[in-house]
Amino acid sequence: MAEVISRKARRGVIHTPAAPSLEMRDVSVAYASGINNVTTARGGQDALAQVSCRVAVGERIAIVGPNGAGKSTLLKLIVGTLKPTQGEVNVYGQGPAGHICIAYVPQRNQIDWSFPVTVEDVVMMGRVGQIGLFRWPRRQDWAVVRHCLERVDATHLAHKQIGELSGGQQQRVFIARALAQEAELLLLDEPLAGLDVPSQEKIFHILDGLRPDGVTVLVATHDLNLAAERFDRVMLLNRRVIAFDRPEKVLTPEHLLAAYGGHTHVFAVDGETVVLTDTCCDAGE
Protein backbone atom coordinates (compact mmCIF):
# COMPACT_ATOMS: atom_id res chain seq x y z
CA MET A 1 0.00 0.00 0.00
CA ALA A 2 2.81 2.41 0.78
CA GLU A 3 4.11 2.42 -2.78
CA VAL A 4 0.57 2.82 -4.12
CA ILE A 5 -0.03 5.88 -1.95
CA SER A 6 3.34 7.37 -2.87
CA ARG A 7 2.40 7.38 -6.56
CA LYS A 8 -0.89 9.13 -5.93
CA ALA A 9 -2.11 11.40 -8.72
CA ARG A 10 -3.68 14.50 -7.20
CA ARG A 11 -7.12 14.12 -8.73
CA GLY A 12 -10.36 15.09 -7.05
CA VAL A 13 -10.72 17.57 -4.20
CA ILE A 14 -7.51 19.04 -2.79
CA HIS A 15 -7.31 18.40 0.95
CA THR A 16 -7.01 21.25 3.41
CA PRO A 17 -3.61 20.99 5.16
CA ALA A 18 -3.78 19.62 8.72
CA ALA A 19 -7.53 19.01 8.43
CA PRO A 20 -8.99 15.93 10.17
CA SER A 21 -10.14 13.00 8.06
CA LEU A 22 -13.72 13.67 9.05
CA GLU A 23 -15.56 16.43 10.85
CA MET A 24 -19.33 16.59 11.35
CA ARG A 25 -21.04 19.56 12.96
CA ASP A 26 -24.61 19.34 14.25
CA VAL A 27 -25.69 17.04 11.41
CA SER A 28 -29.32 15.96 11.27
CA VAL A 29 -31.20 13.88 8.70
CA ALA A 30 -35.00 13.68 8.55
CA TYR A 31 -36.66 11.11 6.32
CA ALA A 32 -39.93 11.97 4.63
CA SER A 33 -42.68 9.68 5.87
CA GLY A 34 -43.06 6.62 3.63
CA ILE A 35 -40.32 7.59 1.19
CA ASN A 36 -36.98 5.78 1.28
CA ASN A 37 -33.73 7.70 1.00
CA VAL A 38 -35.41 11.10 0.65
CA THR A 39 -34.60 13.79 3.18
CA THR A 40 -36.74 16.73 4.12
CA ALA A 41 -36.77 19.36 6.83
CA ARG A 42 -40.42 18.39 7.47
CA GLY A 43 -39.78 14.66 7.87
CA GLY A 44 -41.71 12.97 10.64
CA GLN A 45 -38.68 11.44 12.33
CA ASP A 46 -34.96 12.13 12.48
CA ALA A 47 -32.72 9.35 11.19
CA LEU A 48 -29.87 11.27 12.82
CA ALA A 49 -30.05 14.24 15.15
CA GLN A 50 -27.32 16.81 15.88
CA VAL A 51 -24.39 14.48 15.28
CA SER A 52 -20.99 16.07 15.81
CA CYS A 53 -17.63 14.32 15.71
CA ARG A 54 -14.02 14.74 14.67
CA VAL A 55 -11.85 11.87 13.43
CA ALA A 56 -8.09 12.25 13.12
CA VAL A 57 -6.06 10.93 10.20
CA GLY A 58 -5.25 7.24 10.60
CA GLU A 59 -7.77 6.46 13.35
CA ARG A 60 -9.80 3.24 13.39
CA ILE A 61 -13.35 3.91 14.57
CA ALA A 62 -16.15 1.44 15.36
CA ILE A 63 -19.71 2.70 14.99
CA VAL A 64 -22.07 0.64 17.14
CA GLY A 65 -25.73 0.81 18.10
CA PRO A 66 -29.03 -1.03 17.66
CA ASN A 67 -30.66 -1.67 14.31
CA GLY A 68 -32.20 1.54 13.05
CA ALA A 69 -29.73 3.68 15.00
CA GLY A 70 -28.51 5.44 11.84
CA LYS A 71 -25.15 3.69 11.31
CA SER A 72 -25.65 3.16 7.57
CA THR A 73 -27.14 6.64 7.23
CA LEU A 74 -24.03 8.11 8.84
CA LEU A 75 -21.74 6.35 6.36
CA LYS A 76 -23.87 7.49 3.41
CA LEU A 77 -23.59 11.09 4.61
CA ILE A 78 -19.81 10.81 4.73
CA VAL A 79 -19.52 9.31 1.26
CA GLY A 80 -21.94 11.94 -0.08
CA THR A 81 -24.76 9.75 -1.41
CA LEU A 82 -27.06 11.30 1.19
CA LYS A 83 -27.25 14.98 2.10
CA PRO A 84 -27.95 16.24 5.61
CA THR A 85 -31.13 18.14 6.39
CA GLN A 86 -28.99 20.47 8.46
CA GLY A 87 -25.40 20.68 9.63
CA GLU A 88 -22.09 20.21 7.86
CA VAL A 89 -19.99 17.20 6.83
CA ASN A 90 -16.35 17.78 5.87
CA VAL A 91 -13.79 15.26 4.65
CA TYR A 92 -10.22 16.56 4.88
CA GLY A 93 -11.62 20.07 5.22
CA GLN A 94 -14.06 19.98 2.28
CA GLY A 95 -17.56 18.65 1.63
CA PRO A 96 -17.85 15.02 0.42
CA ALA A 97 -18.67 15.95 -3.20
CA GLY A 98 -15.81 15.43 -5.62
CA HIS A 99 -13.59 13.37 -3.31
CA ILE A 100 -12.04 10.24 -4.79
CA CYS A 101 -10.25 9.43 -1.54
CA ILE A 102 -13.40 7.96 0.09
CA ALA A 103 -14.04 4.24 -0.37
CA TYR A 104 -17.38 2.80 0.75
CA VAL A 105 -18.12 -0.91 1.13
CA PRO A 106 -21.87 -1.40 1.69
CA GLN A 107 -23.53 -4.32 3.43
CA ARG A 108 -23.21 -7.52 1.43
CA ASN A 109 -26.97 -7.84 0.98
CA GLN A 110 -26.98 -4.56 -0.97
CA ILE A 111 -24.65 -5.88 -3.69
CA ASP A 112 -25.76 -7.84 -6.77
CA TRP A 113 -23.39 -10.79 -6.60
CA SER A 114 -24.85 -12.30 -9.80
CA PHE A 115 -23.41 -9.49 -11.93
CA PRO A 116 -21.01 -11.16 -14.40
CA VAL A 117 -17.73 -9.54 -13.44
CA THR A 118 -14.42 -11.04 -12.37
CA VAL A 119 -12.49 -10.25 -9.21
CA GLU A 120 -9.79 -8.32 -11.05
CA ASP A 121 -12.47 -6.29 -12.85
CA VAL A 122 -14.05 -5.36 -9.50
CA VAL A 123 -10.69 -4.16 -8.19
CA MET A 124 -10.04 -2.24 -11.42
CA MET A 125 -13.30 -0.33 -10.80
CA GLY A 126 -11.44 1.32 -7.95
CA ARG A 127 -9.01 2.86 -10.48
CA VAL A 128 -11.68 4.83 -12.36
CA GLY A 129 -11.15 7.98 -10.30
CA GLN A 130 -7.41 7.87 -10.99
CA ILE A 131 -7.67 6.90 -14.67
CA GLY A 132 -10.56 9.19 -15.56
CA LEU A 133 -13.85 8.36 -17.26
CA PHE A 134 -13.86 6.78 -20.73
CA ARG A 135 -10.15 5.92 -20.58
CA TRP A 136 -8.68 2.44 -20.85
CA PRO A 137 -6.58 1.07 -17.98
CA ARG A 138 -2.86 1.25 -18.59
CA ARG A 139 -0.21 -1.32 -17.76
CA GLN A 140 0.56 0.44 -14.49
CA ASP A 141 -3.12 0.31 -13.49
CA TRP A 142 -3.17 -3.47 -13.91
CA ALA A 143 0.04 -3.60 -11.87
CA VAL A 144 -1.75 -1.71 -9.07
CA VAL A 145 -4.65 -4.18 -9.26
CA ARG A 146 -2.29 -7.16 -8.92
CA HIS A 147 -0.49 -5.49 -6.03
CA CYS A 148 -3.77 -4.81 -4.20
CA LEU A 149 -4.98 -8.37 -4.68
CA GLU A 150 -1.69 -9.57 -3.27
CA ARG A 151 -2.15 -7.32 -0.24
CA VAL A 152 -5.47 -8.99 0.61
CA ASP A 153 -4.26 -12.52 -0.24
CA ALA A 154 -6.59 -12.83 -3.22
CA THR A 155 -4.23 -13.11 -6.19
CA HIS A 156 -5.41 -16.67 -6.84
CA LEU A 157 -9.00 -15.41 -7.16
CA ALA A 158 -8.31 -12.82 -9.88
CA HIS A 159 -10.20 -14.58 -12.69
CA LYS A 160 -13.10 -15.92 -10.65
CA GLN A 161 -16.58 -14.43 -10.89
CA ILE A 162 -17.25 -12.32 -7.79
CA GLY A 163 -20.41 -14.27 -6.93
CA GLU A 164 -18.45 -17.52 -6.67
CA LEU A 165 -16.49 -16.34 -3.64
CA SER A 166 -17.19 -16.84 0.03
CA GLY A 167 -18.34 -13.92 2.15
CA GLY A 168 -14.88 -13.35 3.59
CA GLN A 169 -13.26 -13.46 0.15
CA GLN A 170 -15.79 -10.97 -1.21
CA GLN A 171 -15.03 -8.53 1.60
CA ARG A 172 -11.30 -8.82 0.97
CA VAL A 173 -11.82 -8.13 -2.73
CA PHE A 174 -13.80 -4.97 -1.96
CA ILE A 175 -11.04 -3.82 0.36
CA ALA A 176 -8.62 -4.46 -2.52
CA ARG A 177 -10.82 -2.21 -4.66
CA ALA A 178 -10.45 0.51 -2.02
CA LEU A 179 -6.68 0.07 -2.08
CA ALA A 180 -6.67 0.36 -5.87
CA GLN A 181 -8.69 3.55 -5.49
CA GLU A 182 -5.87 4.84 -3.25
CA ALA A 183 -8.49 5.58 -0.61
CA GLU A 184 -7.54 7.56 2.45
CA LEU A 185 -10.91 7.18 4.19
CA LEU A 186 -12.35 3.66 4.20
CA LEU A 187 -15.99 3.12 5.24
CA LEU A 188 -17.16 -0.45 5.92
CA ASP A 189 -20.81 -1.23 6.68
CA GLU A 190 -21.12 -4.47 8.67
CA PRO A 191 -18.12 -6.10 6.93
CA LEU A 192 -17.89 -8.90 9.52
CA ALA A 193 -21.54 -9.99 9.41
CA GLY A 194 -21.80 -13.72 8.78
CA LEU A 195 -18.04 -14.29 8.71
CA ASP A 196 -16.31 -16.96 10.78
CA VAL A 197 -13.48 -16.05 13.15
CA PRO A 198 -10.62 -16.88 10.71
CA SER A 199 -12.24 -14.68 8.03
CA GLN A 200 -12.67 -11.85 10.53
CA GLU A 201 -9.02 -12.14 11.54
CA LYS A 202 -7.95 -11.85 7.90
CA ILE A 203 -9.98 -8.64 7.56
CA PHE A 204 -8.35 -7.15 10.66
CA HIS A 205 -4.91 -8.21 9.45
CA ILE A 206 -5.53 -6.21 6.27
CA LEU A 207 -6.81 -3.21 8.23
CA ASP A 208 -3.74 -3.37 10.49
CA GLY A 209 -1.60 -3.11 7.36
CA LEU A 210 -3.22 0.23 6.49
CA ARG A 211 -2.08 1.98 9.66
CA PRO A 212 1.42 2.90 8.41
CA ASP A 213 -0.17 4.66 5.43
CA GLY A 214 -2.44 6.82 7.58
CA VAL A 215 -5.64 5.37 6.12
CA THR A 216 -8.62 6.24 8.32
CA VAL A 217 -11.11 3.40 8.82
CA LEU A 218 -14.73 3.63 10.01
CA VAL A 219 -16.56 0.34 10.56
CA ALA A 220 -20.25 -0.04 11.39
CA THR A 221 -20.68 -3.21 13.46
CA HIS A 222 -23.02 -4.90 15.92
CA ASP A 223 -20.19 -6.74 17.66
CA LEU A 224 -19.44 -4.87 20.88
CA ASN A 225 -16.61 -7.22 21.83
CA LEU A 226 -14.74 -6.51 18.59
CA ALA A 227 -15.45 -2.81 18.98
CA ALA A 228 -13.86 -2.90 22.43
CA GLU A 229 -10.85 -4.99 21.42
CA ARG A 230 -9.88 -3.87 17.93
CA PHE A 231 -10.63 -0.15 17.56
CA ASP A 232 -9.04 3.10 18.75
CA ARG A 233 -12.36 4.75 19.56
CA VAL A 234 -16.02 3.76 19.57
CA MET A 235 -19.02 5.84 18.53
CA LEU A 236 -22.17 4.64 20.29
CA LEU A 237 -25.09 5.79 18.20
CA ASN A 238 -28.86 5.75 18.45
CA ARG A 239 -29.97 8.54 16.12
CA ARG A 240 -27.75 10.81 18.20
CA VAL A 241 -24.25 10.24 19.55
CA ILE A 242 -24.58 8.67 23.00
CA ALA A 243 -20.80 8.61 23.51
CA PHE A 244 -17.65 8.84 21.39
CA ASP A 245 -14.36 8.01 23.09
CA ARG A 246 -12.04 5.14 23.93
CA PRO A 247 -13.90 1.81 24.20
CA GLU A 248 -13.63 1.54 27.98
CA LYS A 249 -15.23 4.97 28.37
CA VAL A 250 -18.03 4.32 25.89
CA LEU A 251 -19.13 0.72 26.51
CA THR A 252 -20.39 1.28 30.03
CA PRO A 253 -23.72 0.00 31.42
CA GLU A 254 -25.11 3.54 31.57
CA HIS A 255 -24.25 4.34 27.96
CA LEU A 256 -25.44 0.98 26.65
CA LEU A 257 -28.76 1.34 28.48
CA ALA A 258 -29.16 4.77 26.89
CA ALA A 259 -28.47 3.35 23.42
CA TYR A 260 -30.27 0.00 23.55
CA GLY A 261 -33.02 0.79 26.06
CA GLY A 262 -35.35 -2.10 26.87
CA HIS A 263 -33.26 -4.52 24.82
CA THR A 264 -30.37 -4.26 27.29
CA HIS A 265 -29.99 -6.52 30.30
CA VAL A 266 -27.54 -5.72 33.09
CA PHE A 267 -26.52 -8.25 35.72
CA ALA A 268 -23.51 -9.21 37.82
CA VAL A 269 -21.23 -12.25 37.48
CA ASP A 270 -18.50 -12.72 40.10
CA GLY A 271 -18.74 -9.08 41.02
CA GLU A 272 -18.34 -7.89 37.42
CA THR A 273 -21.08 -5.98 35.60
CA VAL A 274 -22.23 -7.80 32.45
CA VAL A 275 -24.34 -6.14 29.77
CA LEU A 276 -26.21 -8.10 27.10
CA THR A 277 -27.92 -6.40 24.17
CA ASP A 278 -30.66 -7.82 22.01
CA THR A 279 -31.56 -5.88 18.86
CA CYS A 280 -33.64 -8.54 17.13
CA CYS A 281 -36.89 -6.65 17.66
CA ASP A 282 -35.68 -3.24 16.45
CA ALA A 283 -36.52 -1.83 13.06
CA GLY A 284 -33.86 -2.12 10.39
CA GLU A 285 -32.05 0.89 9.04
HULINCOR-V228567 format. One record per pair of residues at least 6 apart in sequence whose ideal C-beta (glycine too) atoms are under 8 Angstrom apart, sorted by sequence separation. I is the first residue (numbers start at 0). J is the second residue. D is the distance in whole Angstrom. If there is no record, write none. Layout:
I,J,D  I,J,D
//
This chain:
30,36,8  31,37,5  54,60,6  64,70,6  75,81,4  76,82,8  88,94,7  95,101,7  130,136,6  148,154,5  220,226,6  227,233,7  234,240,6  235,241,4  242,248,7  243,249,7  266,272,8  267,273,7  30,37,7  31,38,7  63,70,8  76,83,6  87,94,8  88,95,6  91,98,8  130,137,7  209,216,7  226,233,5  235,242,5  242,249,4  256,263,5  265,272,6  266,273,6  30,38,6  31,39,4  62,70,5  90,98,5  148,156,7  156,164,6  161,169,7  164,172,7  177,185,5  191,199,5  194,202,7  234,242,8  235,243,7  241,249,8  255,263,5  265,273,7  29,38,6  30,39,8  72,81,7  79,88,8  91,100,7  145,154,7  148,157,6  233,242,8  234,243,5  242,251,8  256,265,7  265,274,5  28,38,6  29,39,6  31,41,8  32,42,7  90,100,7  126,136,6  130,140,6  206,216,6  233,243,7  255,265,8  264,274,7  29,40,6  31,42,5  32,43,4  62,73,6  77,88,6  90,101,6  129,140,7  161,172,7  174,185,8  191,202,7  232,243,7  233,244,7  263,274,6  264,275,5  29,41,7  30,42,5  31,43,8  32,44,8  62,74,8  76,88,5  145,157,8  156,168,6  190,202,6  218,230,7  232,244,6  233,245,8  242,254,5  263,275,7  264,276,8  29,42,3  30,43,8  77,90,7  123,136,6  174,187,8  232,245,6  233,246,5  241,254,5  252,265,5  263,276,5  264,277,7  29,43,8  30,44,7  126,140,5  231,245,8  232,246,7  235,249,5  262,276,6  263,277,8  29,44,7  79,94,8  153,168,7  234,249,8  235,250,7  262,277,5  29,45,5  30,46,5  79,95,3  156,172,7  230,246,7  233,249,4  241,257,5  262,278,6  28,45,7  29,46,7  78,95,6  79,96,5  123,140,7  126,143,7  232,249,8  233,250,6  241,258,5  259,276,5  27,45,6  28,46,4  77,95,6  123,141,8  126,144,7  153,171,5  228,246,8  256,274,8  259,277,8  262,280,7  28,47,5  50,69,8  76,95,8  79,98,7  152,171,7  153,172,6  227,246,4  235,254,6  255,274,5  259,278,7  262,281,7  27,47,6  151,171,4  170,190,5  226,246,6  227,247,7  235,255,7  237,257,7  252,272,5  26,47,6  27,48,5  123,144,5  151,172,7  237,258,5  255,276,6  27,49,6  47,69,4  79,101,7  122,144,5  125,147,8  153,175,6  236,258,7  237,259,8  252,274,5  26,49,7  27,50,7  46,69,5  50,73,7  78,101,5  80,103,8  102,125,7  151,174,6  227,250,6  235,258,5  25,49,5  26,50,5  77,101,7  148,172,8  151,175,5  170,194,7  185,209,7  226,250,7  250,274,8  25,50,8  26,51,7  47,72,6  78,103,4  119,144,6  122,147,6  150,175,7  25,51,6  46,72,5  47,73,6  119,145,8  122,148,6  199,225,7  203,229,6  23,50,6  24,51,5  148,175,5  151,178,7  166,193,5  167,194,5  191,218,8  223,250,6  23,51,6  75,103,8  147,175,4  150,178,6  166,194,6  167,195,7  170,198,8  174,202,7  190,218,6  23,52,5  47,76,8  74,103,7  99,128,3  119,148,7  147,176,8  185,214,6  187,216,7  191,220,6  192,221,8  22,52,7  23,53,8  99,129,7  118,148,7  167,197,8  171,201,7  183,213,7  184,214,8  185,215,7  187,217,7  189,219,6  190,220,8  21,52,7  22,53,5  144,175,8  147,178,4  167,198,3  171,202,7  174,205,6  183,214,6  184,215,5  185,216,5  186,217,5  187,218,5  188,219,5  189,220,6  191,222,6  21,53,7  22,54,8  147,179,5  166,198,7  167,199,8  170,202,6  174,206,8  182,214,7  183,215,7  185,217,7  187,219,7  189,221,7  223,255,8  21,54,4  165,198,7  184,217,8  19,53,5  20,54,5  71,105,8  167,201,6  171,205,7  191,225,7  19,54,6  20,55,7  51,86,8  71,106,7  118,153,7  144,179,6  167,202,7  19,55,6  20,56,5  47,83,8  50,86,7  143,179,5  19,56,7  20,57,8  49,86,7  20,58,7  118,156,5  119,157,4  118,157,5  119,158,7  117,157,7  118,158,7  121,161,5  28,69,8  117,158,6  118,159,5  42,84,7  117,159,7  118,160,8  38,81,7  117,160,6  118,161,6  28,72,6  38,82,6  40,84,5  116,160,7  117,161,7  36,81,7  38,83,7  39,84,7  40,85,7  115,160,7  116,161,6  38,84,5  118,164,7  114,161,7  28,76,7  114,162,7  112,161,6  113,162,5  152,201,7  26,76,7  112,162,4  122,172,7  125,175,8  121,172,6  125,176,4  129,180,7  121,173,7  124,176,6  125,177,6  128,180,6  129,181,6  23,76,8  28,81,7  122,175,5  125,178,7  126,179,5  223,276,7  23,77,8  118,172,5  122,176,5  125,179,4  126,180,7  151,205,5  28,83,6  29,84,5  121,176,6  125,180,4  150,205,7  21,77,6  27,83,6  28,84,5  123,179,7  26,83,5  27,84,5  112,169,7  122,179,5  125,182,8  221,278,7  27,85,5  150,208,7  26,85,7  27,86,6  107,166,6  110,169,8  25,85,7  26,86,3  25,86,4  26,87,7  24,86,6  25,87,8  26,88,6  107,169,7  23,86,7  24,87,5  107,170,8  23,87,7  22,87,8  23,88,5  24,89,8  22,88,8  23,89,8  104,170,7  21,88,8  22,89,5  21,89,7  21,90,6  104,173,5  20,90,7  22,92,8  104,174,7  18,89,7  20,91,6  19,91,8  18,91,5  104,177,7  18,92,3  102,176,7  102,177,3  15,91,6  14,91,4  15,92,3  12,90,8  14,92,6  15,93,6  102,180,5  12,91,7  14,93,7  13,93,8  100,180,8  102,182,4  12,93,5  99,180,7  100,181,7  101,182,7  104,185,8  99,181,8  100,182,6  101,183,8  102,184,7  104,186,7  106,188,5  107,189,8  100,183,4  101,184,5  102,185,5  103,186,5  104,187,5  105,188,5  106,189,5  12,96,8  100,184,6  102,186,7  104,188,7  12,97,4  101,186,7  103,188,8  107,192,7  11,97,6  12,98,5  14,100,8  98,184,8  104,190,6  106,192,7  107,193,7  11,98,6  12,99,8  11,99,4  12,100,8  10,99,6  11,100,6  91,183,7  91,184,8  90,184,6  77,184,7  78,186,6  77,186,6  74,186,5  74,188,6  11,128,6  71,188,6  10,128,6  70,188,7  10,129,6  8,129,6  10,131,8  56,183,8  3,143,6  77,217,7  3,146,6  74,217,7  2,146,8  3,147,7  74,219,6  73,219,8  59,206,7  71,219,7  70,219,4  0,150,6  59,210,8  57,210,6  60,215,8  62,217,6  57,213,4  59,215,8  60,216,7  62,218,7  63,219,8  56,213,5  57,214,7  58,215,6  59,216,5  60,217,5  61,218,6  62,219,5  63,220,6  57,215,6  58,216,8  60,218,7  61,219,8  62,220,7  63,221,7  56,215,6  59,218,8  61,220,6  63,222,8  55,215,8  63,223,6  54,215,6  20,183,7  21,184,7  54,217,7  63,226,5  73,236,7  20,184,5  61,225,7  61,226,4  70,236,6  69,236,6  61,229,8  68,236,5  69,237,8  61,230,4  68,237,5  69,238,5  59,229,8  60,230,6  63,233,6  68,238,6  59,230,5  60,231,7  61,232,8  62,233,8  63,234,7  64,235,6  59,231,5  60,232,5  61,233,5  62,234,5  63,235,6  64,236,4  65,237,6  58,231,5  60,233,7  61,234,7  63,236,7  64,237,5  7,181,5  58,232,7  60,234,6  62,236,6  3,178,6  3,179,8  4,181,6  64,241,8  0,178,6  3,181,6  52,234,7  61,246,8  50,236,8  52,240,7  50,239,7  51,240,7  48,238,5  49,239,6  50,240,6  68,258,7  47,238,6  48,239,5  52,243,6  46,238,7  47,239,7  45,238,6  65,258,7  21,215,7  64,258,5  65,259,5  20,215,4  63,258,8  64,259,8  65,260,8  21,217,8  65,262,7  0,208,7  4,212,5  0,209,6  1,211,7  0,211,8  1,212,6  65,276,7  0,212,5  66,278,5  72,284,7  65,278,4  71,284,5  0,214,8  67,281,5  70,284,6  66,281,4  67,282,4  69,284,7  65,281,5  66,282,6  67,283,6  68,284,7  66,283,5  67,284,5  66,284,6
//
